[in-house]
Amino acid sequence: MMPAAGRSGYGADRGVWQRENDLRGGLVKELILLVVGFLLTTVLGGLLGFFFQQRTWAHQHRVQIQDHDRDRAVLVFEEISRLLDKRLYRLRLLYWSLAEDTDTRSERSESRMQDYRQVLYEWNDSINRNLALIEQYFGIDIRDRLDYRVGTTFVALGRAVEAMWRLFDSPTAANGGQIDDALLAELESQIYHYNLDMLRAIQDGRVGRSAGRG
Protein backbone atom coordinates (compact mmCIF):
# COMPACT_ATOMS: atom_id res chain seq x y z
CA MET A 1 0.00 0.00 0.00
CA MET A 2 1.31 3.44 -1.03
CA PRO A 3 1.77 6.09 1.66
CA ALA A 4 -0.95 8.69 1.97
CA ALA A 5 1.48 11.42 1.08
CA GLY A 6 2.27 9.63 -2.15
CA ARG A 7 -1.33 9.36 -3.04
CA SER A 8 -1.83 13.04 -2.25
CA GLY A 9 1.16 14.00 -4.44
CA TYR A 10 -0.11 11.89 -7.33
CA GLY A 11 -3.49 13.54 -7.09
CA ALA A 12 -1.90 16.95 -7.07
CA ASP A 13 0.19 16.15 -10.14
CA ARG A 14 -2.88 14.87 -11.93
CA GLY A 15 -4.76 18.07 -11.14
CA VAL A 16 -1.91 20.17 -12.49
CA TRP A 17 -1.82 18.04 -15.61
CA GLN A 18 -5.56 18.39 -16.04
CA ARG A 19 -5.39 22.16 -15.71
CA GLU A 20 -2.54 22.34 -18.19
CA ASN A 21 -4.44 20.07 -20.56
CA ASP A 22 -7.56 22.24 -20.24
CA LEU A 23 -5.44 25.32 -20.84
CA ARG A 24 -3.87 23.80 -23.92
CA GLY A 25 -7.30 22.72 -25.15
CA GLY A 26 -8.62 26.24 -24.65
CA LEU A 27 -5.66 27.72 -26.50
CA VAL A 28 -6.16 25.25 -29.33
CA LYS A 29 -9.83 26.10 -29.55
CA GLU A 30 -9.02 29.80 -29.57
CA LEU A 31 -6.37 29.22 -32.21
CA ILE A 32 -8.83 27.23 -34.31
CA LEU A 33 -11.41 29.97 -33.97
CA LEU A 34 -8.82 32.55 -34.97
CA VAL A 35 -7.76 30.50 -37.99
CA VAL A 36 -11.35 29.81 -39.01
CA GLY A 37 -12.25 33.48 -38.56
CA PHE A 38 -9.21 34.54 -40.56
CA LEU A 39 -10.04 32.11 -43.35
CA LEU A 40 -13.69 33.13 -43.42
CA THR A 41 -12.78 36.81 -43.41
CA THR A 42 -10.11 36.38 -46.08
CA VAL A 43 -11.99 33.99 -48.34
CA LEU A 44 -15.41 35.55 -47.92
CA GLY A 45 -13.95 39.02 -48.21
CA GLY A 46 -12.08 37.98 -51.33
CA LEU A 47 -15.20 36.46 -52.86
CA LEU A 48 -17.27 39.52 -52.05
CA GLY A 49 -14.55 41.76 -53.43
CA PHE A 50 -14.38 39.67 -56.61
CA PHE A 51 -18.17 39.72 -56.95
CA PHE A 52 -18.42 43.50 -56.62
CA GLN A 53 -15.40 44.02 -58.85
CA GLN A 54 -17.01 41.89 -61.54
CA ARG A 55 -20.23 43.87 -61.24
CA THR A 56 -18.26 47.11 -61.52
CA TRP A 57 -16.40 45.87 -64.59
CA ALA A 58 -19.62 44.61 -66.17
CA HIS A 59 -21.28 47.98 -65.53
CA GLN A 60 -18.31 49.86 -66.98
CA HIS A 61 -18.36 47.58 -70.02
CA ARG A 62 -22.07 48.23 -70.58
CA VAL A 63 -21.51 51.97 -70.27
CA GLN A 64 -18.64 51.82 -72.76
CA ILE A 65 -20.81 49.87 -75.23
CA GLN A 66 -23.68 52.33 -74.80
CA ASP A 67 -21.35 55.29 -75.30
CA HIS A 68 -19.86 53.67 -78.42
CA ASP A 69 -23.31 52.91 -79.84
CA ARG A 70 -24.49 56.43 -79.11
CA ASP A 71 -21.45 58.04 -80.75
CA ARG A 72 -21.83 55.83 -83.81
CA ALA A 73 -25.57 56.52 -83.99
CA VAL A 74 -24.88 60.27 -83.95
CA LEU A 75 -22.55 59.88 -86.93
CA VAL A 76 -25.14 57.81 -88.81
CA PHE A 77 -27.83 60.38 -88.07
CA GLU A 78 -25.66 63.26 -89.26
CA GLU A 79 -24.86 61.50 -92.53
CA ILE A 80 -28.45 60.46 -93.30
CA SER A 81 -29.91 63.82 -92.26
CA ARG A 82 -27.41 65.66 -94.44
CA LEU A 83 -28.25 63.52 -97.48
CA LEU A 84 -32.00 63.89 -96.97
CA ASP A 85 -31.83 67.68 -96.70
CA LYS A 86 -29.43 67.93 -99.63
CA ARG A 87 -31.58 65.76 -101.89
CA LEU A 88 -34.75 67.68 -100.99
CA TYR A 89 -33.11 71.05 -101.56
CA ARG A 90 -31.69 70.04 -104.95
CA LEU A 91 -35.08 68.65 -105.97
CA ARG A 92 -36.82 71.88 -105.00
CA LEU A 93 -34.34 74.06 -106.85
CA LEU A 94 -34.73 71.99 -110.01
CA TYR A 95 -38.53 72.04 -109.80
CA TRP A 96 -38.69 75.81 -109.25
CA SER A 97 -36.33 76.43 -112.15
CA LEU A 98 -38.22 74.18 -114.59
CA ALA A 99 -41.56 75.68 -113.51
CA GLU A 100 -40.28 79.12 -114.51
CA ASP A 101 -38.94 78.00 -117.91
CA THR A 102 -41.17 78.50 -120.94
CA ASP A 103 -40.20 77.25 -124.40
CA THR A 104 -36.70 75.99 -123.66
CA ARG A 105 -34.75 74.92 -120.63
CA SER A 106 -32.69 77.67 -119.09
CA GLU A 107 -29.01 77.40 -118.26
CA ARG A 108 -30.03 77.60 -114.63
CA SER A 109 -32.18 74.49 -115.06
CA GLU A 110 -29.32 72.69 -116.80
CA SER A 111 -27.02 73.52 -113.89
CA ARG A 112 -29.58 72.49 -111.29
CA MET A 113 -30.22 69.19 -113.05
CA GLN A 114 -26.49 68.46 -112.81
CA ASP A 115 -26.58 69.26 -109.09
CA TYR A 116 -29.65 67.06 -108.62
CA ARG A 117 -28.10 64.15 -110.48
CA GLN A 118 -24.94 64.52 -108.42
CA VAL A 119 -26.82 64.10 -105.15
CA LEU A 120 -28.66 61.12 -106.64
CA TYR A 121 -25.30 59.50 -107.39
CA GLU A 122 -24.20 60.21 -103.84
CA TRP A 123 -27.44 58.77 -102.44
CA ASN A 124 -27.44 55.63 -104.57
CA ASP A 125 -23.72 54.97 -104.08
CA SER A 126 -24.32 54.34 -100.37
CA ILE A 127 -28.01 53.36 -100.17
CA ASN A 128 -27.52 49.74 -99.01
CA ARG A 129 -24.78 50.71 -96.57
CA ASN A 130 -26.94 53.47 -95.10
CA LEU A 131 -30.00 51.23 -94.78
CA ALA A 132 -27.90 48.60 -92.98
CA LEU A 133 -26.43 51.21 -90.63
CA ILE A 134 -29.84 52.63 -89.80
CA GLU A 135 -31.22 49.18 -89.03
CA GLN A 136 -28.17 48.36 -86.89
CA TYR A 137 -28.24 51.57 -84.84
CA PHE A 138 -31.91 52.66 -84.95
CA GLY A 139 -33.89 49.50 -85.60
CA ILE A 140 -35.98 48.01 -88.37
CA ASP A 141 -38.90 50.48 -88.05
CA ILE A 142 -36.70 53.53 -88.65
CA ARG A 143 -34.99 51.72 -91.50
CA ASP A 144 -38.31 50.86 -93.18
CA ARG A 145 -39.57 54.44 -92.85
CA LEU A 146 -36.60 55.65 -94.86
CA ASP A 147 -36.89 52.92 -97.47
CA TYR A 148 -40.66 52.64 -97.94
CA ARG A 149 -42.03 56.07 -96.96
CA VAL A 150 -39.48 58.87 -97.28
CA GLY A 151 -37.58 57.09 -100.04
CA THR A 152 -40.74 56.19 -101.97
CA THR A 153 -41.90 59.83 -101.87
CA PHE A 154 -38.53 60.98 -103.13
CA VAL A 155 -38.74 58.55 -106.04
CA ALA A 156 -42.26 59.66 -106.99
CA LEU A 157 -41.41 63.37 -106.95
CA GLY A 158 -38.13 62.73 -108.71
CA ARG A 159 -39.94 60.98 -111.57
CA ALA A 160 -42.34 63.90 -111.83
CA VAL A 161 -39.59 66.52 -112.07
CA GLU A 162 -37.69 64.41 -114.61
CA ALA A 163 -40.87 64.26 -116.69
CA MET A 164 -41.00 68.05 -116.59
CA TRP A 165 -37.42 68.02 -117.83
CA ARG A 166 -38.24 65.72 -120.76
CA LEU A 167 -41.20 67.85 -121.86
CA PHE A 168 -38.76 70.44 -123.21
CA ASP A 169 -37.27 67.78 -125.49
CA SER A 170 -40.56 66.17 -126.46
CA PRO A 171 -43.88 67.87 -125.71
CA THR A 172 -45.62 64.51 -126.11
CA ALA A 173 -43.49 62.82 -123.46
CA ALA A 174 -45.41 60.78 -120.91
CA ASN A 175 -46.46 62.47 -117.68
CA GLY A 176 -44.27 61.24 -114.85
CA GLY A 177 -46.65 62.17 -112.04
CA GLN A 178 -47.51 65.22 -110.01
CA ILE A 179 -45.13 67.58 -108.26
CA ASP A 180 -45.83 70.93 -106.63
CA ASP A 181 -44.87 73.01 -103.62
CA ALA A 182 -47.49 71.32 -101.44
CA LEU A 183 -46.10 67.84 -102.14
CA LEU A 184 -42.57 69.08 -101.56
CA ALA A 185 -43.66 70.63 -98.25
CA GLU A 186 -45.24 67.31 -97.27
CA LEU A 187 -41.96 65.53 -98.01
CA GLU A 188 -40.13 68.15 -95.97
CA SER A 189 -42.44 67.41 -93.04
CA GLN A 190 -41.74 63.68 -93.35
CA ILE A 191 -38.03 64.34 -93.27
CA TYR A 192 -38.32 66.68 -90.29
CA HIS A 193 -40.23 64.15 -88.17
CA TYR A 194 -37.93 61.36 -89.31
CA ASN A 195 -34.90 63.37 -88.12
CA LEU A 196 -36.70 64.22 -84.89
CA ASP A 197 -37.44 60.56 -84.11
CA MET A 198 -33.81 59.62 -84.73
CA LEU A 199 -32.65 62.37 -82.35
CA ARG A 200 -35.12 61.23 -79.68
CA ALA A 201 -33.86 57.66 -80.02
CA ILE A 202 -30.31 58.93 -79.42
CA GLN A 203 -31.37 61.00 -76.40
CA ASP A 204 -33.31 58.07 -74.88
CA GLY A 205 -30.47 55.59 -75.45
CA ARG A 206 -32.58 53.48 -77.84
CA VAL A 207 -29.74 52.98 -80.29
CA GLY A 208 -27.28 50.23 -81.14
CA ARG A 209 -27.89 47.12 -79.05
CA SER A 210 -30.85 48.83 -77.38
CA ALA A 211 -32.60 49.70 -80.66
CA GLY A 212 -35.82 47.98 -81.62
CA ARG A 213 -35.31 45.02 -83.95
CA GLY A 214 -38.93 44.61 -84.94
QUILIN-V821042 format. One record per pair of residues at least 12 apart in sequence whose C-alpha atoms are under 7 Angstrom apart, sorted by the first residue. I is the first residue (numbers start at 1). J is the second residue. If there is no record, write none. Layout:
# QUILIN-V821042
i->[I/I]
j->[J/J]
This chain:
# QUILIN-V821042
i->[69/69/70/70/73/73/76/77/81/83/87/90/90/91/93/94/94/94/95/97/104/105/131/136/137/137/137/138/138/138/138/139/139/139/140/140/140/141/150/150/153/157/159/159/160/160/160/160/161/163/163]
j->[207/208/202/207/137/207/133/198/195/123/119/115/116/116/112/109/112/113/161/109/168/168/143/208/207/208/211/207/208/211/212/211/212/213/212/213/214/214/190/191/187/179/176/177/176/177/178/179/179/175/176]
